[in-house]
Amino acid sequence: MDGIVITAAVILAAVALIEVVTLFLARPDPAAPPYIELLPVFGEDRQFPRRIEYLGKRCGGRTSLIIVDISANEQQLELCRRLAEESPDTVIVTMAELEGALREIFLLRNG
């Protein structure tokens, strides 16, 4: 029985060491493009409050969220503004501003 416990402990320690090395020493390729999530907002979207709540739970850090106001109503825009206040990687743009926002994100991150 002791042999099984020791073997399991050694395997667990090896996996933990690999995770630590990967987490702290592995650097992403600087040429890799940034991850961007794009959320178009239509006034007719009845599921929008659920969509924005879902994104709010998992936003931030590794991706940028661009919310595109296509035909949003005032309630939807208020939900978007709240999310943008809580997440610094979230921007709200119109269709006319979308190209500029994408250009800014790609140029800033890829130098």
Summary of the structure (lengths in Angstrom):
residues: 111
radius of gyration: 20.8
end to end distance: 56.8
largest distance: 67.8
contacts: 253
relative contact order: 0.14
helix: 58%
strand: 20%
